Amino acid sequence: MRKSINCNKITAKYKKVLIQKIKEFVAIDSTYDESSVSEENPFGIGVSKALDYFATLAYYDGFKVKNYDNKVVEAIIGNGPKNITIMAHADVVPVGEGWSFNPFQVKETKTHLYGRGVADDKGPCLAAYYALKALKDEGLLGDYQVRFLVGGDEERGSLCMDHYFNVLEKPQPTYGFSPD
């Protein structure tokens, strides 16, 4: 019989670091910036910085990491025959009007975080990442390989995932989801 897992228990220790990492991730203005688009930065410098932020985080947590042309970052853990793919994104929509504070500095209340990307998709991306990290750290991945993809162009049509799956011809997942 399989032992039940208390998700709240195994993830609680990551809450403070998750909030801090969301603040750091949101602080990177990863809006598409045509003025800084180049071969090296296909969606602009800010998007490349955000992808690098995620890649560095995953690398130091023991994931096998590859940045594909500053379009999408792949972080892999586990080596089972079945693949679960998590697909998130680091780019954000332009800020627009109506902000009463700097949208790239998270405002924290007792119950909420506010800032550009907190809900779409930097917050959910990192929440899924730390849930995965908890499973990894607890040895609960079983016979799965988990591939975490973070794209840089979801807000403009997902050229990032098109590049990954169609240009690079990476394999389709056995199972997949997006926390977006």
N, C-alpha and C positions, 0 to 999 in steps of 0.2 A: 504494500500500500504506500502511496506517495505522501510524503510529509507536506503539510500545508505551509505556505510561506506568508509571513506577516510583512507585507510590502512597506507599511508605515515604519515598522521597526528597522528594516534593513536600509531604508533611505533617510531616516531622521538625522543621521550624523552628517549628511551632506547639505542640509538646509542652509546653514550660514554661508558655506562656500558657494553654493548655488546662487544665492542672492548677490554675493560679491561678484561672482563671475558674470551674472546678468548685467550688473552695473558697468563692469568693464567692457563687455561686449556692446552694450547700448551706446557707450561713449564713443564708439567708432562710427563716424558718419559713413554708412555704407549705401548711400543713395547713388544710383547710377549717375556718373558725372562725365558727360560727353567731352568736356574740356581736358580731362586727364586720361581718356581712352588711348591705349596704345597696344601694340602687339603683346607687350608684357602685362598690361593691365586692361584686358578686353572690356571690362565693365567699369573702369575707373579705378583710381588709386585706393579710394576708401573701401570699395568692395574687396580688392586684393588684400588690404590690411585686415578686414574682417575674416576672410578665409584663412589667412595666416594665423590669426588669433585662435581660431578653432583647431587648426592643424597642430599648433604648438601645444595647446591644452591636451589634445588626444595623445600626442607623442609622449609627453611627460607622464601620462597616465598608463603608458604601456601598450598603446594601440599601434598597429602597423599603419603608417600614414603616408598618403601620396596626394600631392597637389597636382591636378591635371590642368596645366595651362592657365592657372588663376581663373578657372571657370567653375571647377567643382573640386572639393576635397573629399577623399575617401579615407575613412578610418576603419580598420578591420580588427576584430578580436575573435578569438576562437578559430577552430579549424575543422569543425564537423562537416559532414556531407550536405546538411540542409542549411540553406541561407535565408536569413532574415535581413531585409534591407530597410533602414530608416532613412527617409528623405526629408531634409529640412533645407532652409535657406538663410543666408546671412545678409542679403540685401533688404533694403527697406524702401517704402514709397517716399517721395519728397515730403518735406515737413508741412508745408502749407501754413495757413493762418490759424489763429485762435489759441495758440499755446501761451500760457501765463508764466511759463518757466522754460529754461533751455531743454528742449526735448531729448538732447543727448546726455543729459545728466538725470539719472533716475531719481524721481521723487518717491520716497517710501513713506507709507502710512502704516498704521497698525495692521491693516488687512490687505493692502494693495501696493503694487509697484506701478508707477506711471513713467512713460518715456517712449520714444520712437523705437519700435521693435520689441517692446516688452511682450506684447500679445501676438505679434506677427513679424517675425517668427523667432526672434532671438531667445525669448523666454521659453517657449515650448521646445525649441531646439535643445537648449541646455537642460531643461527638465527631463527630456527623453534621454539625453546624454548621461546625466547623473543617475537615472534609473538603470540604464545599461551598465554604468560603472559599478553600481551597487550589486547587480547580478554577477558581474565579473569578479568583484572583490569577495563575494560570498561563495564563489565556485558553483553558481547556479545556471550557467549557460548550457549545460548538458552537451549534446552532440550537435550543436549549432555553431555556425559561423555567423557573426553579426557584422554587417557592413553598414556603416553610418555615412551617408552622403550629405554634404552641405554644399548647396549650389549658390551661385552669385548672381542669378538673373531670373529668379522666379517672378518678380514683380513686373517684368517686361515680356514674359512669354516662355520662360524656362529654357533658354538656349543652353544653359548649363547642363541640364539633364539630357537634352538632345545631343550635346557634345559627348557626354559620358556613354550613353547607350547606343547612339547611332553612328557617331564619328569614330569613337574609340572602340565601339562594339563590345562593351563590357556585358557580361551575362545578366539576364533578367533575374530578379529575385525569385526564390521559392515562395517566400512570404514577404510582404512589405507593408509599410504604413508611413504616413506623414503626420507629425504632431502639429502641423500648421492649422 
